[in-house]
Amino acid sequence: MLISNLMAARAQMALSLGFHIIFAEIGIAMPLLMVLAEWRWRRTGDAIYLQLARRWAKGTAILFAVGAVSGTVLSFELGLLWPSFMQLAGPVIGIPFALEGFAFFTEAIFLGVYLYGWDRVSSRAHMLAGLIVAVSGAASALFVVIVNAWMNTPAGVTVDGGRFIAIDPLAAMRNPSTFQQVVHMLLAAYASTGLAVAGIHAAVLLQQRGAHVLRRGAEPLGPRTSGAFHRHAMTVALTIGIPAALLQPISGDGSARAVARWQPVKLAAMESLVETQRGAPLHLVGLEIPRALSLLAFRDPDAEVRGLSAFQRDEWPPVAPVHVAFQVMVILGTLMALVCTWAALTLLRGREIADRRGLLGALALLTPAGFIATEAGWVVTEVGRQPWIIGGIMRTADAVTPMPGLAVPMIVFTLIYVGLAAVVAISIAWLVRETT
């Protein structure tokens, strides 16, 4: 066989999760954007904000539908590809998954109210429906991330002979990784979506300014004469994108310290650290920062950081992809924070972001950065946990289904996801073109 059943199952799961996580992030943040736009319309009377709220609601509906489909596929894959895992972990993860389902249905119901209730319910009820969509979207992500956090640092269970003989589901939900992973994921959603939306509108503003100069041989248009729709949209998007991107490095620092304490072999793989060291350096894009890893991980520049050699070889995760993904995540997260600092300082000085060509260009270039960083972060989280599906309790190889021929559904699902991605891209491009 060219690919083992285990690798085919892992690849299919990775593809499904990698596809779904983008729509999950957008599903968390876009409802907040549409509510903010409606709130500004009701406060200022500016019809552009109403147009934004309606347009973003349409986009949210499209992306919610695709996210619902891909999320449903993931739930089936857990049972079909990893039956031993579900048999063992089902009593533990059942509660958070049930709560996630409740949050999902709440989001779906109130999204319908929001979409079709503009002229049918009061303004207060309509805004409330939008807020419920935003909160339930975040809650849905929270419960899923709790499950993943438990898989990384299991708690609330007593193991005997490979079986759980005592289970405390609430203690499992409060496992050591829960807080850091939930905060990091929610901030990633708001930062990624906020900067992606801002970047799209920044690119359109740049295009409009360039076309004006070529057409008239004039200076770029001023703040009140060009692209009002895109200026408003970029401002609303940055309202959530800037604070989330600035807070994300702080959250990342907390996550790194949690990994250092509870998953030291993952930390070693993230830094590709083979030998145990005191005063371990941090490597970033070929640069070595002395003692930085010890300082960041343990708040002590002389702290000992265990290398891969301190662990059995069969407990090492695949080092190269974890290390590269960690570097990508840190670099992109840093760039997003720097550009958002630039944008925040511009606003604090009372200047228009839309009049700063360089800043517009930076925002446009960073459009996909948050989503790429998120994918890289999930590689660190999931691949870095290997060879365990439940850290220290069950190996991934012991959880996979014995059914042969898993390469076939992996290929089929790959083609399906490519098709879905094309449909979504065309639909969103059509919505954007309506306003250019």
N, C-alpha and C positions, 0 to 999 in steps of 0.2 A: 504493500500500500504506500502511496505517496505521502499520505497524512494519516496519523493514527486517529482512532475515535476520540481519544482524549483531546488532542489538539483541534480536531474538527469541532467538538462541542465547545471548547474554550473560544475558538475563533468565532463561532456563531453567536455565542453569548456576548463576546466583545463587540462584534459588529452591531448587534441589537442594542446593547447598552450605549455604545458610542453614537448611534443614530438617535436614540430616544433622549439622551441627556440634553441635546441641543434644544429639543422641543420642550423638555421639562423646564429648562432655564427660561426660555421665552414665556412659557405658561406661568411662571412665577412673576416675572417682571412686567410683561405687557399689560396685564389688567391694571397694575398700579399706574402705568403711563396713561392709559385711557381715562382713568378716574381723575388723575391730576389735570389732564386736558379739559375734562368736563367741569371740574371745579373752577379752573381759571375762566372758562367761558361764563359760568354762572356768576362769577365774581366781577369780571371786567366787561362782559357783554360783547367781547370780541368774537365775531363769528368764525374766525380762523380756528380758534380753540374747539369750537363745536365740530368743525370739519375734521380736525385732528382726532377728536374723540370717536367720531363715527368711523373714520378710516381705520384707526387702530383697533377698534372693536371688530371690524371685518377681518383684519389680519389675525387678531387673537383667535377668532372662530376657526379660521383655516388651520392655524398651527395647533390649536387645541384638538381638532379632529384627527390630525396626523399623529399628534402625541398620544391620543387615546388609543389609536390602533397599535402603534409601536409599543406602548406600555402593556397592552393586553397580550401582545406576542411575548413579551418578556415574562409575564406571569405564567403563561403556558410552558415556556421554555424551562423555567425553574423546575416544574414537575416532570416534564418529558426528558430533559437532558440530565437532571441531577436528582433522581428519585431517592437515593439514599440520604442525601442532604435534607430533602424535604421531610422524609420519614423521621430523621433525628431532630431536626430543628423546628419542625412544624409547630409544636406546642409553645415554642419560645417566640417565634416571629409571627404567629397567628394574630396576636392582638394588634401590633403596629400595622400589619397589612390590612386588617379589618378597618382600623381607623383611617388608613390611607384611602380605602375604598369609600368610606363615608365622606371624607373630604373631597374626593374626586366627584362623587355624585352631587354634592352640594355646589361645587364649582360649576358643573354642567347645568344644573337647574337655574342658578342665578345668572349664568352667562346668557341663557335663553331670555330671562327677564330683562337683562340689560340690552340685548340686541333688539328685542321687539317691544320694549316698554317705553320708548322715548315719548310717545304721545298717548300712552295708555295708563301710566302710573304717575304719581306726583314726582316732582323733582327730587324731593328728599328720599322717596322710596327708590328712585332710579339710582341716585348716588349710593345709597345703602347697598343696593344689589351689586354695584360695581365693586364696592369695598369688600363685600362678602366673597366675590370672585377672587379678588387679590389675596385675601387672608386664607381662603381655603386652598388656593394654589400653593401658597407657601407652606401650609399645614400638610398638604399631600407630600411635598418634597421632604418635609421634616420627618414624617413617619418612615418613608423609604430609606432615608439616610440613617435613621436609627437602626434599621435592620443591618445595613452595611457596616455601621460602626460596631455592632455586636459581632459580626463575622470577623472583624479585625481584632477586637479585644473582648472576647466572650466573658460574660459575667452572669450571675444569677442562676447558675446551674451547678449541680454536683454530678460528676462523671464517675461511672463505675463500669469497667469492662466495655467501654465504648458506648455506653448508654447513659441517658440522663435519668437519674433516680430521684432527683429533687429539682424543681424548677420554680423560680420566682420571676415571672414575666416583667414585673415592674423594675426589679433590680437589673434585669437584662437590658431594659430600655434605658436605664441610667448608667450604662457601662462607661468605662473611662474615656472612650473616644467620642461619645455622643455629642457633648457640647461643642468641641472643637470642629468636628465634621459638619454639624448642622450649621453653625455660624459661617464656616468657610464656604459651604455650598450656597447658602442664601446670598452672601455677599458676592460670590462669583456670578450668580444669576443676575443680580441687579447691575453689577459692573459690566458684565458681558453684553447684556441686552441694551442697557443704557448707552454704552459707547458704540455698539453696533448701529443703533438707530441714529444716534448723533452723527456717526461717521457717514452713513448713507446720505443724510441731509447736508452734511458739510461738503461731500463730493458734488452734490447737485448745485450748491451755492458756488463752488469753485468753477463748475462748468458754465453756469450762467454768467458769472463775472468775466470769464474768458471769452465767451461768445459776445458779450457786450463790447469788450475792448476791440475785438476783431471787426465787429460790425460797424462801430462808430469811431474807432480810433480814439476813444475817450478813456478817462480814468474809470476804475471799477466803480460800480454803483454804490451809492451811500446807503446807510442803514435803513432809511425809510422809503427807498425807491425800488428795492429789488428783493425778490424771494421772501416775502413776509411769511408765507406758509412754512418754508424750510427753516427760517430763523426761529419761529415759534416752536417748531417740532424739535429742533436741536436744543433749544433752551430747556424744554420740558424733559427731554431725554437725559440731559446732563444733570438735571435736578436729582435724579437717582444715581446716575453713573458716576459722578464725581465723588460723593461721599463714600459710595461702596468701594470704588477703586482705591481711595486713600486709606480706608480701613482694612482692606484686604491684606496688605503686608503685615499688619499687626496680628490679624487672625492667623496668617501663615506662620508667624513666629510661634504662636501658641500651639498650632498643630504640629510644628516641628519638634517642640519640646515634649508634646504628648507621645509622638512617635519615638523619640529618644528614650523615653521612660518605659513604654509598653511594647514597642516593636523595634528593639535595637538592631536586629538584622536588616530590617527595612531601611533604617537610617544609614547603615553601612553601605547598602546597595545604592541608596540615593546619592551618596558621595563617592561611590566606588572605592571605599576605604577597606583595604585588605588587612593591614596590620593594626592592632590596637595601639592607640597613641594617647599620650597626655598632651594637652595643648594642640589638638588636632586642627589643621587648617581647613578653610572652606575654599573649594575650587569653583570658579565661575568663569565660563567662557575662556578657559585656558589660564586665567589668573589665579594665583594662590594668595589667599588672605590669611596670614599667620594667626593661629589660635582662634579664628573666628567660629569654627564649627563647635569647639568646646564651649565658647562663650554663648553662642546662640542656643545650643542644645541644653546646657546645664547652668547658664549664668555664671560660669567660672572659666576663665581663659586657660586654666591649667587642668581642667577636668579630664578624666579618662573617657575616651570614646572607643567602644569595642569595635574592632574591625571584623571583616567576614571570617578571618581565620579563627576567631573565638567561637564559631558555631560549626556544627557538623555540616559537611559539604552538601548533604541531601536536604538541608534546611535553607540553603541559599535561594533567594529568588533569582530570576534572570537579571543579571547585574546591568548589562548594557542598556536594555530598553528602559529600565527604571532610572538609571543615571541620566540618560539623555532626556527623558521626559521631565525629570525634575529640573534640569537646566532650562529647558524650554519654558516650563511653567514659571520659574523664577524670573527669567529674562523678560518675558511678556508681561508678567504682573508688575515688574519694576517699571517698564516702559509706560504701561497704562497709568500707574501712579504718578510718574513724572509729568506726563501730558496733562493729567487732571490737575496737578499742582499748578501748571502753567495756566490752564483754563480758569482755575479758581482765583489765582492772583489777578488775571485779566478782569474778571468780574468784580473783584474787590476794589480794583482801581476805577471802577465805573466805566469800563470800556466794553465795546461790543466784540464778542468772539467772532462774529460773522465778518468783521472788518479786519481781522488778522489773518492774512493769507497763509502765513506759515503755520499757524495754529489749526486752521481749517485743513491744511494738507496733512498735518500730523493726525488729526482726528479721522480723516478719510483713510489713511494708511492703517490705522488701528481698528478699522471696522471688524475684521474677523478675529482680532487678537484674543479677545476674551474667550471665545468659543474654542480656539486652538489651545489656550492655556487650560481650559476646563478639561478638554480631552486628555491633555498631557497629565493633568492632576489625577484623573481617573486611572490612567496607566500606572502612575506611581502607587495609587491606593490599591488597585486590584492585582496588578502583576507583582507589586512589592509584597503582597501577602502570600504569594505562592511559596512553597507547594501546598499551602493550606487553604481549604475553602472556609473552615472555621479555625481561626488561629489556635494552633497547638492541640486541637481536638480531632479534627477530621481532615484528611488530605484530599485534595481535589481529585486525585486518581482513584480514590475509594468512593467518590460520590457520583461519578459519571455512570450513565446508563450502559448496560451491557449490549444494547441494541446495536447491530453492526450498520455500516454504510452511512455514517453521519456526515460524510463529506458531501453527499447529494443534497440534503436539506440546507447545508451551509451555503452551497452554490446558489440554490434556488432563492434563499433569503437575501443573499447578496444582490441578486438581480432585482428582487422586489424593492429593496431599499434604494437602489440606484434609481428605479422608476419613480418611487415616492419622492425622492429628493428632487428629481427633475420637475415633477408636478408642482411641488412647493415653490421651487425657485421661479418657475414661470408665473405662478399665481402672485407671489410677492412682487416680482418685477412689474407685473401688470398694475398692481396697486400703486407702486412708486411712480410709474410712468404717467399715471393719471394726474399727478401733481407737478410734473416737470414742464 
